[in-house]
Amino acid sequence: MAEKTLENLFHDTLRDIYYAERKILKSLPKMARAAQAPELKAAFEKHREQTEGQIERLQKVFEIIGKPARGKTCDAIEGILAEGDEIMEEYKGNVALDAGLLAAAQAVEHYEITRYGTLKRWAEVLGLTEAAALLDETLQEESQTDVDLTAIADAAVNAEALRPAA
């Protein structure tokens, strides 16, 4: 059996996040429909558009390393998205729904931030300068989305979750 190197690990992790982004892209419209606060709906819709661009960037990274853009099942994102589905089901029509959706979305963001941070660093170590720049662009978007979600939570959503429905 051949020795596995950082190049193999980079490719495997790239396949993992590619799968995750495609799953996230499918789940964002459902989350937007479930959200009650207009600013949260808008945030999910904006992130859907960003995710499409992120998938395109990942496809470019696959081209750079000369591999086909193919995902590999990501159990982590499957679990995080399943938790989000559970929140949508259990809190539907309740004041805490948006707070739960925000928490689920931030779990997704934090996963993506860790993956993109690692991939960017590995790309730098591997001398893949263009790939590192593409991955960094996505890392910056994911980090900003996390900040934006926190601002929405702080502005109203968490306080609304405290109030019983009228």
N, C-alpha and C positions, 0 to 999 in steps of 0.2 A: 504494500500500500504506500502510495506517494506521501511524502511529508506535506502537511498543510501549512501554508504561509499566511502572512498578513494580506497578501493579494487575495487568497481564497476567502479569508474572513471578511475582507472588504466587500467582495462580490456577494457572499452569503447575506451580509447585513444589508447591502443595497437591495437585494431581492426581498428581504424581509420588509423594509420600509416601503418599497414599491407596492407590495401587497397591501400593507397597512394604509397607504394613501388612497388606493383604489377603494378599499372598504370604507374609509372615512368619507370619501366623495359620495358614496351611496347612502351613507347614514345622515349626512348634513341636511338634506331636504326634509327628512322625517323630524329631525330635531327642530328645524325652523318652524315646521307646521305645529309642533307641540308647544313651542315657546309662547308665552302669553305677553311678555313685555315687547313692545315694538323694537326697542334697541337691541334686544337679544335676538329677535328674528333677523334683524338687519345684520348683526354680527355673524350669524350662521350663514346667511346668504353671501356675505363678503368672503367668508372663509372658504365657501364652496368654490368661488371664482379663483381664489388664491390656490386652492388645492389643485385645480386643473392645471395651473401654471407650474406648480411644484411637480406634478406628474410629468409634464413636458421636460422639466429640468432633469429629472431622474432619467428619462429616456436618453437625454444627451450624455449623461454620465455613463450609461450603459454603452453608448456609441464610442465614447472616449476609451473605454477599456476593452472594446471589441467583443462585447457579449450581447446576446439578445435581451431585450427588456422583458423579463419574466419574473413574476412574483413567486414567493415561497411562503406558504401559510405561516402567519404570524399569530401564535397563540396569545401573545400579550395583548394585541389590539382586539382580538376576538373577545377576550375577557373584559377589557375596558368597555368595548361597545355593548357587550351583553349587560354590563352594569347600567349603562345609559338606558338601554331598552327597559330594564327592570324599573328604573326610576320613572320613566315615562308611563309605564303601566301602573305602578303603585301610587303615583302622585298626580295622575291625570285629574284635572279639575280642582286641585288643591293649591293653596297659596304658596306652598313650598316647592311647587314643580319647577319654576324657573331657577331657584337656588340649586336644586338638584341637577338640572340640565347644565348649569354653569359649572358645577363641580365635575360632572362627567366630561364636559368639554375641556376643562383644564387638565384632567387626567390624561386625555388624549394629547393635549399640547405638551405636557411635561414628558410624555413618552417620546413624542416627535423631537423635542428639544434634545433629549439625551442621545437619540439615534443620530440626528444631524450633526451634533457636536462631535460625536465619536467619528462618524464618517468623514467629516471635514478634516479632522486631525490626521486620520489614517491616510486620506488623499494627499495631505501635505507630506507626510513621511514617505509615501510611495512616489513622490515627485509628480503627482497628478494636479498640477497647478490650476488648470481650467476646471477640473472636476471640483477641486476645493472651493473655488470661487462660486460655482453653481450651488454647491451644498451650503456655503455660507449665506448666500442670498436667501435660501429657504430657511436656514436657521434664524436669520434676522426677522423674517416674516412670522415664524412660529413664536419667537420671543415677544414680538409686538402684539400678536394676537392674545397671548397670555396676559400681557399688561392691560390690553383693551377689555378683556373679560373681567379682570379684577376691578377695573374702573366701573363697569356696568354693575357688578355685584355690589360695590361700595355705594354707588349713586342711588340705588333703589331696591334692587332685587332682594338682597338679604333682609332689609328692613320690611319689605312687603311680606316676606315669608314668616315674619313674626305675628302678623295680624290675622286674626280669624276672619274667614270669609263673611261678608255681610249678609 
